[in-house]
Amino acid sequence: MMNSQNPPKESDEELYRSERNAGARAAFEQTALYDRAIMTLGAGGIGVSILFVFQITPGIAPTEPWLLLLSWSTFAASLLVTILSFRFSARAFDHYVDSLESLRDEESVLAINADKKVQCYRVIIISMSWISGALFIFGTGTLIAFAFINLNMEIENVQ
């Protein structure tokens, strides 16, 4: 007779695998959304700053133009790091799938996850994600500083 409070071990394993797969899918989707947001907002930051310089303050020599150049550089670097992280992610998935194909038993999955190359890819991809986010935040901050300084100058010139 089976105890209802202690389901069979096989059921626990199926539940574990199902939950783990759902968690992995959710993490993958979140990463994709994050990367897409960094790409969209980084490119948008460059576009907004160009609009600011040429449409909002036309004919006025911007004060502290180095802030604008720094902003553009960090937005561009953020985009570049995100694109490179896409390539590293693709390589990591290829390596992981190839490893799964060559070793199909349960112990091999544990061995693949402990693989130094897989660990290295994880560290690189996570680091790139943090770096692209930090560059985006820094670019946004310098763009805001540039806009604030130049809008204040515009207001002072109008008065």
Backbone hydrogen bonds, N-H to C=O, Kabsch-Sander energy under -0.5 kcal/mol:
donor,donor_aa,acceptor,acceptor_aa,energy
6,N,3,N,-0.7
11,S,8,P,-0.8
12,D,8,P,-1.4
13,E,9,K,-2.3
14,E,10,E,-2.2
15,L,11,S,-2.5
16,Y,12,D,-2.7
17,R,13,E,-2.6
18,S,14,E,-2.5
19,E,15,L,-2.7
20,R,16,Y,-2.7
21,N,17,R,-2.7
22,A,18,S,-2.3
23,G,19,E,-2.5
24,A,20,R,-2.4
25,R,21,N,-2.5
26,A,22,A,-2.3
27,A,23,G,-2.4
28,F,24,A,-2.3
29,E,25,R,-2.6
30,Q,26,A,-2.4
31,T,27,A,-2.3
32,A,28,F,-2.3
33,L,29,E,-2.4
34,Y,30,Q,-2.6
35,D,31,T,-2.7
36,R,32,A,-2.4
37,A,33,L,-2.5
38,I,34,Y,-2.5
39,M,35,D,-2.4
40,T,36,R,-2.7
41,L,37,A,-3.0
42,G,38,I,-2.4
43,A,39,M,-2.1
44,G,40,T,-2.3
45,G,41,L,-2.4
46,I,42,G,-1.6
47,G,43,A,-2.2
48,V,44,G,-3.1
49,S,45,G,-2.1
50,I,46,I,-2.0
51,L,47,G,-2.3
52,F,48,V,-2.7
53,V,49,S,-2.3
54,F,50,I,-2.4
55,Q,51,L,-2.9
56,I,51,L,-1.2
56,I,52,F,-0.5
57,T,52,F,-1.7
60,I,57,T,-1.2
61,A,59,G,-0.5
67,L,64,E,-1.7
68,L,64,E,-0.7
69,L,65,P,-2.2
70,L,66,W,-2.6
71,S,67,L,-2.4
72,W,68,L,-2.9
73,S,69,L,-2.5
74,T,70,L,-2.5
75,F,71,S,-2.7
76,A,72,W,-2.6
77,A,73,S,-2.5
78,S,74,T,-2.4
79,L,75,F,-2.2
80,L,76,A,-2.5
81,V,77,A,-2.8
82,T,78,S,-2.1
83,I,79,L,-2.4
84,L,80,L,-2.7
85,S,81,V,-2.2
86,F,82,T,-1.6
87,R,83,I,-1.6
88,F,84,L,-2.5
89,S,85,S,-2.5
90,A,86,F,-2.4
91,R,87,R,-2.4
92,A,88,F,-2.6
93,F,89,S,-2.7
94,D,90,A,-2.4
95,H,91,R,-2.6
96,Y,92,A,-2.5
97,V,93,F,-2.9
98,D,94,D,-2.6
99,S,95,H,-2.3
100,L,96,Y,-2.4
101,E,97,V,-2.5
102,S,98,D,-1.8
103,L,99,S,-1.6
108,S,105,D,-0.6
109,V,105,D,-1.0
109,V,106,E,-0.5
110,L,106,E,-1.3
111,A,107,E,-2.0
112,I,108,S,-2.9
113,N,109,V,-2.4
114,A,110,L,-1.3
115,D,111,A,-0.6
115,D,112,I,-1.0
119,Q,115,D,-2.4
120,C,116,K,-2.5
121,Y,117,K,-2.5
122,R,118,V,-2.3
123,V,119,Q,-2.4
124,I,120,C,-2.5
125,I,121,Y,-2.9
126,I,122,R,-2.6
127,S,123,V,-2.4
128,M,124,I,-2.7
129,S,125,I,-2.0
130,W,126,I,-2.1
131,I,127,S,-2.7
132,S,128,M,-2.8
133,G,129,S,-2.0
134,A,130,W,-2.5
135,L,131,I,-2.8
136,F,132,S,-2.2
137,I,133,G,-2.4
138,F,134,A,-2.6
139,G,135,L,-2.8
140,T,136,F,-2.5
141,G,137,I,-2.4
142,T,138,F,-2.5
143,L,139,G,-2.1
144,I,140,T,-2.6
145,A,141,G,-2.3
146,F,142,T,-2.5
147,A,143,L,-2.7
148,F,144,I,-2.9
149,I,145,A,-2.5
150,N,146,F,-2.4
151,L,147,A,-2.8
152,N,148,F,-2.1
153,M,149,I,-1.8
154,E,150,N,-2.0
155,I,151,L,-2.6
156,E,152,N,-2.4
157,N,153,M,-2.1
158,V,154,E,-1.7
159,Q,155,I,-1.9
